[in-house]
Amino acid sequence: MNYITDHPILRIPEKKKITFTFNGQKLIGYEGMVISSALFLNNIKVFGHHPKDPKALQGIFCANGQCSQCNVIADGIPVKACMTYLEDDMDIEPCNGLPELPNDDAKVQLGNPHLIEENVLVIGAGPAGLSATKVLGEHGISVLLIDDKGQLGGKLVLQTHKFFGSQKDVYAGKRGIEIGQILGNEVKSLNSVKVWLNSTAVAVFSDGIVGVLKSNKEYYLIKPNYLLIATGAREKMLIFSGNTLPGVYGAGAFQTLVNRDLVKSSQKIFIVGGGNVGLIAGYHAIQAGIEVIGLIEALPECGGYKVHEDKLRNLGVPIYTNHTIVSANGKENVESITIGQLDEDGNIISGSKKSFSCDTILIAVGLNPVDEFYHQAKRFGLKVWVAGDAQEIAEASTAIFTGRIEAIKILSEMNIDFSENVEELEKMADVMKANPPPPRIISLPEQEDSVIPIFHCTQEIPCNPCTSICPQEQIKTIDDLITQLPYFKGEKECIGCGKCVAICPGLAITLVDYRKNKDYPLVTFPLELINEKLEVGKEVYVVSSEGNLGKFPISRSRILKEFPKTQLISIKLPKKVAKLATAVKLQETTYSESIDIYHKQITDDDIIVCRCEQVTVGEIRKWIRYGVRDFNELKALTKVSMGACGGKTCTPLITRIFREEGVPIDQITEGTKRPLFIEVPMGIFAEVSEKEEGSK
């Protein structure tokens, strides 16, 4: 089985094994695991076949409940594998085509949905929703907080890396999983707050009522006085040949499998997109023992933080800028990827295509806000606010700020006094949202005595935990601004405690200790790649921004109590390279060679744009060239966006095709959005009792 039993950051809990069958085969899973993760655990990645094309394979895609690519038949009922918990002795069948309706057509007793009134309803329990609920609950405001997942934290539960920002305001220096626990525990301790997990908001209606599917079983109508939308974001997709092949999915789905459910979903991955999401996913993969074959970015430089990029480069991951994906290749799942180099006009350079073996392709090309509920509520005149990525795509630390800000605005609407300055908070949120400037060339300190910290961060990112942690108070940022680079004051001697090395989110600080040997100073590095303390004498590889410096024995290994998951590895290095050394790695880098495969001629008719209805790019272009400018007309002609996801994935892609065809955005008529956010069994709406569920 592909269960992760050892991880440098994540705790591996004891879980009860349970048995289930898939397609008649008896398998083992774990209690509390969703079906999709249990299937991946058993190396099953094809969950069925598309109803419109028996050759089109279906598997995991969003892992977020917003499409139906992972549909299976569980105990006779069609369900989304990524949102349905595995049960002991569950009988699961692949969903090949459309599920059959139950034969039972007897009359059933119908009931009425529950109608309740709430003062404040918060939709989404990620960093923004938790932060807002905390503020409201601390003021004694009655809040109902709902989330469609089984635990509080949203995407924080997937993040094993340490966060940037301010230690005081957004827990900088702590890992996302820790921040989620801190905020979640604080919210759960508030007497005025109720929490519904595994509960999905279905729609906002014109009479001011919000439909909620509680515990995925009961339908409630909530009438809130105030509504806060903190529903986060969904991943963008790309159009390319093979984009619906099992093994092509978003970085968030990958992190769900690996970091939440502890399933080693892949052996070799290739990442498309050099923003923070893609760079971080690559590092998470390496921590889970998964090989990262490479990463491509269409722009000349990666858009993510330089320190995240450096983590991958230090570990030998090839990063190809000015490259795009040409195709995902394979018969039943991903077997390889083909990439190509782009010229200045964004066209693939002839002869530049290369292919690499891999079993997974992660798409990490940005996020779109999940803001449908906010716009519905505004249209219907509800008192509504929006926070986090649903408001504007940014880092999770920004979402903590915006959640707090919107909660204070709700308090102001209620005429309740509060102590925080909203304008100052908004200024700080703007600082956190701003794109950092390009990296700078920095000079290394000339000092070669005592102990000195070397700061390898060259980009002005809003971050300052190193300034807060120094017991000598000798680390500062220029003008004490959070957006400026850190430096060592030197008014007092550095004592070599290593706390700045351990807390740095970018793993971008080293200590150089000249006290015992000026010619071979002791250099201390952070390491988060192994779940055991390395022994003195073990040889590891030392790298710099220019490449490998060689193999050296460990002189000292320690773990600070405050930072139990970050080892501090100290190595004696020659003076000439001591300040240049940036990181250590455990094994020599071996680069994957490109492979020769047959490249068939790809046309627009080979590329799917609407995966729910199997509509091709060629079909969309045909109707645009006929003069269609209305999404509703496209819908009527092709059924595009009429599938389970309601156009959440394909609408931005089709908008891009309009632009490629030279159609200005102001000439495009938006399509009518489906009232319901997700599919809900009719029996739940009708309040059919459990013993009559066969009549749904």
N, C-alpha and C positions, 0 to 999 in steps of 0.2 A: 504494500500500500504506500501511497505517497504522502504519509503523515509526517509533519515536521516534529521531530522529537528533541531537537537541540537547536537553540537559537541564541545569538549573543545578546539580544535585547528582551525578547518576549518570554514571559513565564509560560511553561507548558503545563496546563492544568490536568489533573486526573479526570478522565471522561469515561463514562460508561459506554462500552461497546454494545451496539444493537445490530440486529440482522435485518436485511430487507432483500427483495428480489428486483432485478431489472431485466426485463425481457426474458424472464424465466430463470435467470442466473442468480444464485444466492450469493449475497455480498455482505460486507461488514462496513458499518458506519459508526458515528458517535452521536450520542444524545446531545441535543442542542444545535446540531448542524443542519443547515438547509440542504435540500435534495441535490441541488447543483454541485455543492461542495462535496457531498458524499459520492456523487458520480465521478467527479474529478479525482477524488481520493482513490478510486478504483480504476483510474486511467480510462474512464469513459468520457469522451468529449463530444460525441455525436448523440444528441437527444431525440432526434426524429428527422422527418423530412417535410418540406414545405408543401402545403395543400395544392398550390398551383403548379408545382414542379417536383415530381417524385425524386428527381436527381439532386435537388437542392437540399443540402444537409443543413440541419439546424443545431445550434449549440448555444453556449452562453455568449452574451453580448454586453448588455449594460450591467447585469448583476445588481440592478437597482429597482426592479419591478416596473420599469417604464416601457418595456416592449414585451413581445411574446416569443422571442427566439428560443427560449429555454423551456417552452411548454412540454409537459409530460402528463401521462395519465396515472394518477396516484389513487389506488383503491377505487378505480372506476371513474374518478372525477378529474377533468382537465385542470391543471394548476400550473403556476409559474414556479419552476424549480428553484429559482434564486430567492423566492420569498416564502416558500413553504417548508416547514420544519420536517425533518425525517422522523418517522415513528417506527417503533419496533414492529417487525413483521409486515411492514408496508409493502404492498405489491405495486411496483412501478413499471409502466410500459412506455415505450417511445411513442411520441405523438406523430404518427405518420399520416399526414393529411389532416382533415377536419375530424374532431372527436365525434363519436356517435351520441345522439341524444338518448336519454334513458327511455326504455320501453314503457315504463309506468306512466299512464296519463290519467290516473284517478284524480278526482277533485281533492283539493287540499284546503285546510283551514288557514285563511290569511289573517295576519295581525297588522298592527300599526307600529311604525317605528317610534323609538323613544324620542321624546322632545324635551330637552333640558335647556335652561338658561345659564349662561356663564358671564361673569364680569369681563374677564379677558381670556381670549383663546389665542394661544401661541402655536402655530403650525411649524414644526421642525425643531428638533432637540440637538442641533449641532452647536458650534461655538456661539453663534449669534443668538439662537433661541434660548440656550442655557444662560447666557450672560444677561439677556433681557429678563428672563423669568426670575433670575436671582435678584435683580434690582427691584422688580415689582413685588416679589415675595418678601423681601426685607422691609418693604413699606407696608406689609400686611394686606396687600391686594390679593384678592382671590383670582387664581390663575389655573386654567386647564392647559397643560402642555402635552401635545401629542406628537408622536413620531412613528413612521412606518417600519422602523427597525426594532430589534429586540433589546437594545441597550441604548443608554443615553450617550451622546457625544458626537453623533453624525460621523463625518469623515475623520474626526480626531481619533477614533478607535482604530484607524488604519495606519496612523502615522507613528513610526518608531523613531523618527529623528527628532533632535532638539529644535525648538522654535526660536525664531529671531524676535526682535522687538525689545520692549522694556521688561525687566524682571519684575518691577513693581506693578505694572499695568496689565501685562498679558502673559505672565509666567515665563518669560524668555529664559532659555537654558534648560527648560523642562521639555520632555517629549510630548508629542501630541496625545499619546495614550494616557500619560499622567495628567495632562491638563483636562482631558475628558473626564477622568475619574474625580479630579478635584471639583470641577464645576458641577458634575452630576451629583456628587455627595452633598455639596452645599445646597443644591436645589431640592434634593430629596428630604433635607432636614427642615425645610420651611413648611410650617403648619398650614399656610394658606394656599399651598400649591398641590394640585393633583396631577399625576402623570399617567398617561395612557401610552403604552408601548405597543408595537405591532399594530398600530392604528393609523389608517391612511385617510387623509382628507380626500373626498371624492369630488366635491364641487362646492362653489359658492353660488347661492341662488338669489334671485332678484328680490325676495322678501327678507333678505338679511340673514338667512339661515345657511349654515355650513353643514354639508353632509359628511359624516365620518364613519368609516368602517372600523369599528372597535374590535381589537384582537382578531381581525380578519374573519369575524363571525357574526357580529351584531351591527345593525345599522342604526346610527344615532343622528338626530337632527339637533345641531347646537345653535342656539341664538345668543351670540356674544354682544356685549355692549361695545367692546373694543377688540380689534383683531390685529395680530402681528404675524406677518408672513416671514418666515426664516427657513425657507425650503431649500436653500443651497443652489447647486448648479448641476447640470448634466454635461457629459463630455461631448465634444464635437467629433464628427466623423469626417472621413475623406472619401473621395470617389476614386477607385482604382480597380483594376482587374483582380478578382479574387477576394474582394473586400467582405464577402459574406461567408467565406470559408471558416469552419470551426478552427479556432486558434487565433483569429483576428478579433481582438476586443480592446476595450479601453484600459488605461492604466489603473483606473479606479476599480474595475472588475478584478484586475490582477491583484491589487492590494487587498481586496476583500477576501479572495481565496487564500492568499499567503499570510497576511498579517492578522486578519480576523479569525479565519477558520483553520489556519495552520496546515494548509494543503500545499504541498510542493507541486504546483500546477504545471510546471514546465521544467525542461532540462536546459534548453538554450533559447533565449529570447532576443529579439531585435526590436529596438524602440524607434518610433517615428515621432519626432518632436523634441526640441531642445529647450523647452521652457522648464519651469521648476517641477511641474508634474512629471514630465518624462525623466528628468535628471534624478529626481528623488526616487521614482519607481525603479530606476536602474540600480541605485544603491540598496534599496530594499531587497531587490532580487539577489544581489551578491551576499547580503546578510543571510538570506535563506538558502544559500548554497546553489543558486541558479546562475548559469553562465550568461553573461551579457555579450552577445556576439558583436554588437555595434549599436550606434545611435546616429540617426540622420536629422539634420535641420536644414530647411529650405533657405534660410537666410544666411548671410555671410558669417554671422556669429550666433551662438546660442542665446536665447532670450532669457533664460533663467539666471539665477544668481551665480556669479563666477565661482564662489566657494563650492556650490553643488556640482558644477561642471568639473572643478578640480578634483573632487572626491573620486569621480569616475576616471578621469585622466590619470590620477595617481595610481589607480588600480589597473591601469592598462587597457581600459575600454576605448576602442577606436571611435572617434566622433567625426562624422563626415558632414561638414557644413556645405551649403550650396548643393544639397542633394535632396531628392524626393523619392518616394516609393513609386515603382512602376507596376509591380504586381506581387500578390501573394500566390505562391505556387503549391500545388499538392492535389491529391485525388480526394481523400476523405477528410483530411485536415492539413494544416500548414506543414509543409516540408521544407520550404525555402522562401526567401524574399529576393526580389530583384529591385535594385535601386539605380538611379541615374543622376549624373551631375547636371546642374542647371547653368545656363548661360545668363547673361545680364538681363535678358528679356523673359526669363522664367521658362525657357524651352530646354528640353533634354538634349545635351550635346551628343552628337552622333558618335558611336563607339565607346561611350562612357558607362554603359550598363554593366553592372556587376551583380552576381547572385551569391547568396550565402545560405548555408544550411541552418535552419532553426525550426522549432516546433511551435513557436508563439510569436505573434507580431503585436506589440502594444501600440495603440494609437493614442498619442498624447499631444494633440494639436490645439488645446485650449478648451474653454468651458463656455456654456451659455447659461444665463440665469434661468432658474425655474421660478418664473414670476407670473404664471398664468392666474393663480388665485388672487394675487395683488391687483391685477388689471380687472379681473371680474368684480372684485369687491369695490374698486373705485368706480366702475361703471354703474354699479347698483347702489352707490351712495353710502356704503358702510364706513364707519370710522376705522380706517385701516392704515397700518404702517408696514414698512418693509425693511429688512436688515440682512446683513451678511451678503453672500454671493447672489441672493435673489435681488438685492439692491444694486450691487456692482461687483464684478469679479475681482477678487483680491486675495491676499493671504488670510489664513485662519485667524491670525492675530488681529487683523483689521476687523474681521467679523465680530470678535469679542468687543471691540470698541463700538461698532455700529449697533450691536445688540443693546449695549448699555445706553447709547444715545437715544435710540428709538423708545426704549423703556422710559427714559426721563421725559421724552415728549408726551408719552401717554400719561405720565403722572401730572405733567403740566396741564393737559386736557382735562384731567380730573380735579384740577385746582389743589393738588397736594404738594406741599413744600418738599424741596430736595436741596441737598447741599452742593452737588456737583455743578460745575460750570460747563454748560453744553457747548458754548463756543470754543472753549479750550479743548474739549474732547473732540469736537469736529476738526479742529486744526491738527490734532494728533492723528486722527483717522486719515486725514488727507496726506499727512507725512507717510503713514504706513502704506497707503494706496499707490503713492507715486512710484513710477518706474525708476530704478536707480540709474545713475549715469554710468558710462563705460568705465571699465577698470582703469586704474592709474598705475603708472610705473613708480614704485616706491624705492627709496634708498634704505639699505640695511644699516642698522646702527654700527658705529665704529668701535664701540666699547668691547674690550676683550679681557675683562676681569670680572670677578664675582659671578652673579647669575643674572641673565637678562632674558626677558620674554621677546620672542620674535613674532611679529604679527604678519602673517602671510595673506591676510584679507586685503585686497587691493580695490575693492568696490564699496562705495558709500551706501551701505544698506542700513536701514534703521534698526540698530542692534546695540545693546550695551551691557549684557550680563557680565562681561569680564571686568567692567569698571565697578560693578556692585560687589563682586566676590573677592576682590583683592584685599587681604587682611591688612596690608600696609597702606592701602588707599593710594597706590602709586600708578594705577592704570587710569587714564583719562581719555576722553575724546576731545578733539579740537573744539574749543569754545564750549565744552560740555554739551555739545549737540549730539543727539542720538543718531543723526545721519552722517556724522563725521567719523573718520578712521581713528582707531585707538592708538595710543602711544604710551611709553613708559616714562614717567616723570624723572625717576632716579634720585629724588630727594632722600629717600631711604633705600636701603639695599633690598633687593628681592630675596626672599627667604627660600625660594624654590619649592613652595608648597604644592604647586601644580594645579591649584584650583582653577586658574584661568584656562589652562590647557583642557581640563576636564569639562568645563561648562560651555565652552565655545560651540555654538550651533553649527558653525562651518568647519569644525575640526581644523582651524586655521591658525592655531597658536602653538609654538614650540618653546621650550626653555633650553637655553645654552648655558651650561655651568662650567666656568673656567677655574673654579677654586682649587681643584686637585691636580689638573694637568692642562696648561694653557695650549699645548700643542695638540692634545686629543681631548677636547672638552666633552662633557657628558650632555647629550641632547635628548630631551624628553618629548615623546610624541603621544598623541591619543590613538587608541585602537578600539574599534567596536565591531570586530569581525569574527570573534571566537568567544565561546562561552566557557572558557577555562583560562586560568591564569597561566601565562607563559613562563616557563622556567628560565632562570638565569643561565646563560650559555647557549640557549637556542639561537640559531642563526636566522635572521629575517632580512628581507630586502629593503633598502632605504632608497627613497626617490626624491627628486626635486622637480621643479616646474620644467626643467630641461630634459628629464628622463631619469633612468636608473643611475644610482651612485655606487651600487655594489651590495654585497652581502656581508653582514656584520653580526657578531654575537650580542645578545642582550646582556647588559651589565646590571640592570635593575628592573623589576616589574612590580607595580603596586596598583591597588585599587582604593580610591578614597571612599570613605563611608558615605559621604553625601552624593557620590556619583558611582553607584555600584555596577553600572553597565559599561563604564568607560575605563579601560586599562590605560595606565601610564607606563610606557615602555621607554627605558633610558638606554642609550647606546653611545659608546665612545666613538667619535668620528674625527677624522683629520680636520685641523683648524680651517683649512681652505674651503671645506664644504659644509662645515657645521651650521652656519647661518642659512645656507641655501636649502638644506634638507627640509622637506615639508611633511613627509608621511612615511609609514612603514607598511609593507604588505608581506603576506605569509608565503607567497609562491611567485615564481617568475612568470611574467606575462607570456602567454602563447597566443598569437593572433590567428584567427580563423582565416584560411585562404578562401578566396572566391572560388566558386564551382562553375562548371560549364553545364548549362541546361539549354534545352530548345526554347527559344523565344518566339512564340507564335505571334502573328500580327494581331494586335488588339484593336478592336473597334468599339465605338460607343454602345453598340448592341451587345457587347460582352460584359458591360459594367452595370451593376445594379445600383440604382439611386434610392429606391424605396424598397427596403428589404421585406417589409410586411406584405406588400402586394406584388413583389418581384417585377417592378417597373424599371426599365433600363434608361440610361442616360440618352441613348439614341431616340427612344420614344418621346422623351421630354423635349429634346431639341427639335424633333420633327414638328411638334405642335406649336412650339414657340416660333418656329420659322413660318408656320401657317398664319401667325398673327395672334395667337392666344396670349393674353396678358393678365388673365384672371385665374387665381389659384383654384377657385371653385369650378371653373370651366375645365381646367386641367384634371381636377378631381373627377368630374363627370366623364371625361374622355378616357382616363387611364386608371381610375381608382387610387391614384397616388394619394398618400396620407390618410387613407380610409382604413388602415389596418389597426392593430392593437395599440400601437404607440401614438396614434392620432396625429401623425406628422411631426412628432417631436424631433426625430432624427433627420428626416428627409427634407423638411421645409427649408432649413438654412442651406442645404446642399443645392436644392432647386433654385433658390434665390441666387446662389453663386452662378448657376448655369445661365440664368437670365442675364446676369452681368457679362458673362463670357460671350453671350450672343449680342451684346451691345444694347441691351434694353435698360434704360435708366430706372432706378428704384421707384421714382415717383410715377412711373407708368404701370407699375405692377399693383394689381388689386389683391389685397390679402384674402386668404381663405377664411371661411367661418370655422371657428375653433369648436371642437366637440365640447358639449357641456360637462361631460364626466371626464375626470382626469385619468381614471383607470377603469378596467372592466370589473363589474361586480355581478356575481350570480343573481339571477332574478329571485331565487328563493330567499336570499338575504334581504333584498328590498321588500319582499312580501311578508317577511317575518314567519316563514314556514318553519315549523318545529323540526328538531333534529331527526325524529323518527320518520318524517315525511320528506327528508332531503332528496330522496331518489326522484322526487317529482319536480326538481328544479329544471 
